[in-house]
Amino acid sequence: MNSRMFIIVAVLVAIFSCSDNKNNNSNNDYNNLNNLHNWNNADYTYEITGTSWYVDINNGSDENPGTSELPFATIDYALTQVSGGDAVFVRDGSYGDLIFGSNNGLAIPEVFSDWVTLRADEGHSPVLAHVELGTWGQEDTTDAMPFTQVGNSNLRLRIDGFQITDRVRIRGSRYVEIRNCLVTSDDFSLEELTKEAGYGIQVFNGQHVLLLNNEITHCGIGVEAMTTDFVMKGNDIHHNSHDGLKIYGGENWLVEGNIFRELDDGLADDDDDPDERNMHVDGIHIHTIVHEGGYQADKWAGGAKNIVIRGNLFFHIEAMAVMINQNDSGRGDWEDFIWENNIFGPAGGHLFIQGSSFEGYFIFRHNTVLFTPNDVWTSMFGRTMRPGDLDNPQSACYYVQVWGNPANHMYYNNIFTSKTVLNQDQGVVTNNIFIGQDDLSNLPYQPISGTIEEFIVQGGVFGQLVEGSAAIDAGTTEQTVPEKDFYGTTRDATGDIGAVEFK
């Protein structure tokens, strides 16, 4: 097993060992999620180039000079003292809400000239309540700006290593990073869960926002975003009661190396629903907010373009791993999507529903669907979850549903089960493996004979090709092939089928 594969196993073992209790749910290794098949994380390192300031709510004072020996007491005051390039190192304690980056609902065009970093001091775990950065308003009015404006304020603020107990909201701000944080929602309750259970992180009409290596749990929706130039990388989104990620629109996204798991609202489709909490809980759900002939506002995006969804892991999800709704905004389209190197465990409903037309290209390549005939899991609501007919590769829980294959749609070098049917039309369909009943004794990858949890604990490697696999050197090289695989291994010239290159 190479080092990257060992890391993913170690991280997921730690994940399964963490508690589901909201007050004790931190995965001790969540900071290590940057090692989870994120082979280009060097792109997201940073340096402190300015002054280092210190904050300690228990032992500091805002009358102090803000040094390590004589720290400030509050983050709010520290932010009035910093300049671009500075860092504020924060020590243990509860610091309340952080509301920053606007002037009473009015946009501030330029907040900092260079990045300012709020970072947990070494060995400390400071706590923030609600974090709200920026505003939907404009410089001279609190009326929401149109989405086409693409942000209203150059904030340049990085938050690194905090526990955030009541959600993060980013609106209008450009240049924001949330990294290495544990994010939950105060509205979440297993006993009194409603559809208002709250998102974990919301990003609306910002630009250049990075969510990196966060644990997002005990929320409603994990992340909901409608924004431009957005990177969501290495996050563990689990034990939530609604979708892991909602894509409402925007341009130029990278969604890479995230885990979407243990998502459930506690109700079956036909259960009584007095609190209106019954949700369609998906790993990723793509739909607009604005609708043609219905709710209209130019602050909402009309579509999404240039979206790359790469190297993510999906398992133990109540409904679909991915659900794409038809774009009925009347002023936009879904356009230019790439799905590559993703690994999908079975879902409670259909696995992947491409329920919309697309403009431009739609590329689905080097993905792996895991056959798990004996998997079962228990949701945070105590429900025993096991999709029907898991031992049958024709089960809907393995189904990648494709409605049409027009020009510029490409499906190649994937491992499916035989439930998925791809009909050749104007697009490209080639070099895919479809696991059928006759193939179950000779799977192309490491078999998962028990539960997914048991497979992880036993040191299994998701999607790892076995000696003699039909996937080895069987991929087409006439189409573009990702440089690296799910685990960061460089693909050779011949190319293997699936998310994982044979080693």
N, C-alpha and C positions, 0 to 999 in steps of 0.2 A: 504494500500500500504506500503510495507516495505521500509526502508530507501534507499536501493540500487535502488529500482525501482523509488523512487521519484527523486533520483539524475539523472538518465538517462533522465527522462522527463524534468527536469529543464535544463540540459545541452543542450538537443536538441531544446528546446524553444529558448534558447539563440543563438544557431546555426542558426535557421531560421530567427532570427531577425537581423543578421549581414548583412552588405551591400555587394553587389557584385562588388563594385568599387575597383579596384586594390589598390588604395592608401588609402582605408578605409575599408579593408576587414577583419580586425582582429576580431575574435570571442573572446569577452572579457573573456569568461569562458574556453578558450581552455586549460589553465593550469589545469582545473578541470577534464579533460578527464581521468585522472588517476583513477577517481572514477567510470568510466563507466565499470561496470561488470569486473573490473580487481582486483579480490579478492586476488591475490598473489603479489601485487605491492610491498609489504615489501621486496621482493627479490631484489628490485632495489633501495633501499635507500642507501645513502652513507654519509660518514663523512669526514671532512677536518682534516687531522692529522698533517699537516705541517704548514708553515708560510702563513699568509694571506697578499696578496699584493693588491694594488688598482691602478686603471687606470681611468683618467678623461681627455678626449681630450680637453675639454674646459677650465679647470682650473689647469691642471697638467703640469709637465715637466719631460722629461727623465733624467734630472739632479737631480731630487728629489730622496728621498730614497724609494718611493713607499708605504708609509704609508697612512692611511686614511686621515690624515691631509695634507700630502705632497705627493699626488699620482703621478705616472708616467703619461705620456701623450699618449703613444701608447701601444697597445697590443704586437706588434712585439718586442719591447724592453723588456717588462715584461717577455716574454717567454724566453729571454736570461738570466734572473735572477733567475728563479724558479728551484726548485728541486722536485723530486718525493714526493707526498703527499701535495704539496702546492696548494693554490687556488688564482686566480686572480679575484677580484671583479671589474666589469666594470660599469661605470656610463654613463648617457645619452650622446648621440653623435653618429656621423657617423664615423666609423673606417675603411672604405674601405675594400679591399680584405684581407683575411687571407689565405696565402699560406704557408703551414708548413708541416714538417715531411719528407722532402727529401733534397738532396744536388744536386741542378741543374739537377733533373731527375734521380739521383742515389739513391738507397735505403740506409737508415741509419738503420742498424740492431737493435740498441737499442737506443731509443730517451730518454725516461724517465724510471727510475727504479720503479716508483710507479705512481698512477694516479695523473695527474695535472688537475685542474678544472678551466675553464673559465666560470664565472657565472655573470649574471646581478646583480649588487648591489641592495639591498633592495630598492624598490620604483623607480627603474630605468629601462629604456627600450633601451639599446644600440642597434645600427644597424651595421651589417656587410653586405658587398656586396657579392662577391663570396667567398666561402669557399672551399679550395682544400687541402686535407690532404693525404700525401703520394704520391707514384708514382707506375706506372706499371713496371718501370725498376728494375734492380738488383743492387747489391753493386758495380759492376765493369762495367756495361753497361746499357745504357738506353733502350736496347731491352726489350720488354715485357717478363716477366717471364711466364712459363707455368702455367695453372690453377692448375695443380696437386701439385705445390709447396706450395699452401695455404699460401699466404701472404709473405711479405719480411721485415717487420719492426714492432717491438713492440713499438707502439706510446704511448699508455696510456694517451689519452687526452679526456676530457669530456667538452662539450659545452652546457650550460644550460641557457635558458631564453632570447635568442637574437631574434631580427628580422633579418632575412637573406634574402636580396632582390634579389639575383642572384644565387641561387642554391647551393647545397652542393655536392662535388665530393670526394669520398673516394676510393682510389686505393692502394691496397697492404698493408694497415695499419691494424695491429692487435690492439685490445683494444681501441675502439672509441665509444663514446656515444654522440648522439645528442638528447637533451631532452628539452621539454617545449619551443620550438622555433616556430616562424612563418616563414615559408619558401615560397618564391615566386620566379618567374623567370623574369629577365629583358627582356627576349626575347618575353614575352607574350604580345599580343595585341588583343583586341576584333575586332579591325578594320583591322589589317593586320596579321591575324593569319596564319601561315604556319606550315608545319610538323616539322620545326626547332624551335618550340615554347619552347623547353627546358624541361628537367626533373626538378623535385623539388630536389630529393636526389638520387644520384647514388652511389652504393656500388659494386665495382668490385674487386674480388680476395683479399678480406680482411678476417679477422677472428675475432670473438668475437666483433661484432658491434651491438650496441643497438640503435634503434630509438624509443624514448619513449615520448608519450604525445605531439607530435608536430601537428601543423596545417599546412597543405601543400596545397596550393591553388594558382590559377592563374598561372599554369604551363601547359606544355604539359602532359607528363607522371608524375604521382605523385612520385612514387618510382620505380626505376629499379635496380635490384640486381642480382648478380652472385657471390656468396660468400659462406663462410662456418661458421657455428656456429653463426647464425644471429637471432636476436630477434627484431620484429617490433610490438610494443604494444601501444595501446591507442591513435593512431594517427587519426586525422580527415582529410580525403583526399576528397576535394570537389571543385566544380567550376573549373575543369581542362578540357583540350580539348583532352585528350587521356586517356589511361588506368590508373586506380588507382595504380595498382601494376603490374609490369612485373617481373615474375620469369624466369630468364634465365638459372638457374642451381645452383648447390651447394649441400651442405649437412648440416643437423641438423639445421632446421629452426623452429621458433615459430612465427606465425602471429596471434596475439590475440587481441581482444577487439578494433579493428579499425572500423571506419565508412567510407564506400565508398559511395559517394552520389553526385548528381548533376554533372554528367560527360557527356559532349557533345561537339562535334566539330563544331556544327552549320550547318551541311550539311546532307541532306538525301542521301541515297546510290546512287540515280540516278541524283543528282544535278551536274551541271557543276563544275569542280574542277580545275580552272586555276592555283591555287597556290599549288596544290598537298597537300592539307590540309585534305582531306576527310579520316577519320580514322575509324577503327573498334573499338569503344570506349567501353571497358569492365571494370568491377570492378577489377578483377584479370585475367591476361592473362599469360598463361604458355607456353613458347616455347623456343627453343634454338636459339642461333645466328649462330653457326656453322651448316653447312648442308652437308650431304654426297653427294659427287659428285659435290659440289659447293664451297661455300666459306669455306676455312679451315684455322685454326690457332690454335695452341695448347694453346694460351692464353684464349680461350673460353672454358667454361664447356661443357661437352658432355651429361649431364643429371642432375637429382636432386634426392636426397635420404633422407629419414627421415624428412618429411615436415609435420608439424602440423598446421592446419588452424582452429582456435577455437574462438568462441564467437564474431564473426564479424557481422556487420550490413550492409546490402546492400540495397539501394533503389535509384530510380531516376537515372538510368544509360541508356545511349542511346542504347547500343547493349546488351551484355550478362553480367550478374553478374559475371560469371566465364566462361572462354574459355580455354580449354586445347588442344593444338595442338599435333599431332603425333610427337614423337621424331624421327627425321630423321638424327640425327647427325652421325650415323654410329659408334660411340664410346661411347655410354652411353645409359641410359634408365631413365624413370620415375619410381621411386621405393619407396615403403613404404610411402604412404600418408594417413593422417587422417584428416577428416573434421568433426567437432563436435561442437554442441551448436551454430551454426550460424543461423541468421535470415535473410531471403531473402524477400524483397519486389519484385514485378514484374519487369521484365526488358523489354527493348524495343525490343529485339530479343528473342531467347530462353534464359531461365533463367540460365541454367548450362549445358555446353556441355563437356562431358567426351570423347573427340575425340581422344583418344590415348590408346594404350595398356600399361599395367603397369607390372613391375616385383614386386615380393614380395606382400605386402598387399595394398589394397585400401579400406579404412574403411570410411563409410558415416553414421554417427549415431547422433541422438538427434539434428537434424536440423529442422527448421520450415520455411515453405513457407507461406507467408501472402496472403490471398485472399482480394484484394482491388478493388471492382467492380467500384468505382467512383473516383479513384485517377486521378489527372492531375497535371502537374507541368510545370513551365516556365523555360527554360534553360537560361543561362547567355547571350545567343545570341538572346533572345526574342522568341524563338520557343516554341509553345505550344506542350507539349509532353504527349501523351496518347496512349499507346499500344492498338491495336485493340482487341475487344472482352474481355475487362477486366472483364465484368460481367459473363463470361463463364469460369468455372474451367477447360475447355478443351482448353483454350487459350494457345498459344505457350509461352506467357510471363511468364507462371508458370511452364514451362516444364523443368524437370531435365532429360536430355538425357543421357542414359547409353547404351554404345555399348558393350554388352557382360557382363557376370558375371562369370568369371573363378574362380578357387580355390583361396582362400585368399582374395576375394572381398566380402565385407559385407555391407549390407544396412539394418539398423534396428533402430527402435524407432524414426522414422522421421514422420513429418507431411507434406504431399504433397497435390497437387490437383490431380484430376483423369487424367490429361493430362500425368502425369508420369506413365510409365509402367515398372515394374521390373520383369523380367522373371527369375524364379528359374533355375539355371544351376548348376555349381559346387560350387559356393559360397554360402553365407548366405543371404537370404532375409526373414525378419520376423518382425512382430509387427510394421508395418507401417500403418499410416492412410492416405487414399486417399480421399480428399474432392470432392464429386461429386455434381451434380445439386440438388439432393434430400437432401443434407446435409446443404444447404445454410442458412436455418432457424435455424440451430442448430450447429453452428460452435464450434470446441473444444476450441477456444480461444476468447478473446475479439474481437467482430466484428469491422471492420473499414468501417463504412458506408459512410463517406465522403472522403476527401483527406487525405493523410498521414500527411500533415502539420496540418490540422484541428484536426486530432486524437491526435497529440502531444500537441497542444495548449490546448485541452480539458482534458489533463491529462491521456490519454490512455497509456497503457503499452503493448508494442509489445510482442505478443506471450503468454500473461498471460492466463493461463487456467481458464475456468469458472466452477462454481459449476456444478457437474454432467457431466463434459466433458468426452467423450469417451477415452481421452488420459490419464486420471488419473489412476494410478496403473496398466496401461495396457502394459507397456514396458517389453521386455524380460530381465531377469536377468541372462540368461545363457551365455550371452556375456558380455564383459567388459563395464561398464557404467562409464561415467565421474563423478568424485567426486562431482563437483558442476555444477550448470546450468549457463545460460547466465548472470544472475544477481548476481551470487556468492552464491546462496542458496544451501546448502548441500542437495544432493539427498537422499531420504530415501531408505530403503532396497527394496521396491517394484518397484520403478522407474516409472516415468511418461514418456509418449511419447512426443517428441519435445524438443526444446531448453530450455524450462522454466518449472521448477518444480512447482506444485500446492502448494499454501500457504493458 
